[in-house]
Amino acid sequence: MELQIIHEDQFGNTVAVALFYRITENKSDFLSDLGFGGTNPIFEKKLRNQISVSLETSNKLNIGEDINKMNRFISYTGSLTSPPCTKNIKWFLATTKLEMTQDQLDSFPIIFGRETNIRGIFSLLNRKLTIN
């Protein structure tokens, strides 16, 4: 599974971080805190109903713990993977996979629906990939 974290600063600059997960017996605390895997029913209900979720309601929500486990990223300038597919986005793709349980993965279509959100593969279009 891929989790994309999109951030826009006050100047309109956007950066995207892609984290990849593999199925193991070890749950992801970050995904659990977000409500995936049935451990946070308030977040789960809000996500399912597309209601804004205040991160202040979870005093232990910390994506930094997962990002700090990464030692290398692949970076490039591309576009967002969902409409309006904005261009000139600085992407950072983690080269290390994080862990999640099958229950956590199974909760995604329950919360978001079964329609796919996968965008097709595009050519590099002369973009440079950098491994940091």
N, C-alpha and C positions, 0 to 999 in steps of 0.2 A: 504494500500500500504506500502511496505517496501522500504526505501532508504538506500543503503549501501555506506558508505564512507570508502575507503581503503587508508591507508597511509603506505608508506615504507620509513624508514629512511636511512641515508647514509651507515649504516652498514648492510642493508638487512633485518632488523627486520620489520615485517608487523603487523599492527593492523587494525581491521575492526570494524566500529561502525554501528549498524543497528538502524535506526530511523523508527518508524511506524506512519502512518497517517490514520486519519479517515475523512470521508466526512462530512463537515459542511458548513455553509454559510460563514465561515471565511477563506479567502485565506491565503496561506503560502507566506509571503514576500520572503523567501529564494527561494522557487520554482518559484515564479514570476520572481525574478531576474535572474534565470537560463533560463527563456524563456518558462516555462510551464504555459499554460493558455493564451498564445497569447500576453503577455505584453512586451516581448523582442524579436522581430522578428530576430535580428541579431544572438543571441544565438540559437534561435529555428532553423534557417536555417543551422547554423554550426553543431548543434547536429544531425539534420536530415541527413546531408551529411557526418557525421563522420569526421568533420574537427576539429582539436584541437581548444579549446576555451581558450583564455588568460583571466585569472581571473582579470587581471589588467584593462580590459575594463569596469569592473563594480566596481566603487569605493564604492558601498554599499553592495557588496556580503559578507555575514557574517554568516557562519553556526554556529558560536559560540552562537549566540542569541538563536537558537533552542536547541542546546545541553545544554545551561545553564538552560533551562526550565525543564530539567530532574533531578529528585532527586534520582533515583535508576536505576541501570543497573544489568543485569545478565551477568556474564562473564564465559568464558570457552576457552579452546584451541581447535581449530578445523582446518578446511581447507576452502579455498576460494570456493565460490559457482559457479564459472565459470572456464572454462579451463584455466590453467592446474590444477585447484583444489589443489593448493599448500597447503601443510600441515604446522602445527605448527604456525597457525595464532591466535593471541590473539583477541577474539571477545568480544564486549561489546554490549548487546542488551538493548535498552531503555525499561523501563516498563511503561512509560507514552506515550500516543499517541498524536501526533501533529495534527493540523488541516489543511485541504486543501479543496478546492472547487471541485465540480464535473467537472467543466471546466478544472481545472488543471489535474485531473486524466485522463480525456478524451484526453488530448493532448499527453500523453505518447505514445500510439500506433501510433498516427499520426507522431510523431517525430522518433520513433524507429522501427516502423513496428508492425505488429500484431502477429508475432511469439512469443510464450511464452519463457520466460527466467527463468522459475521456475525449479529448481533442485529438484529431489525427496527427500523424507525424509529418513535419515540414522539413524541407531541405535546410542546410546550414546557411545558404545565401551569403557565402563568404564571411560569416561571423567567425571570430576567433574564440577558441575555447582555451581557458587558462586553468591549470591545476595549481591551487594554492596550498 
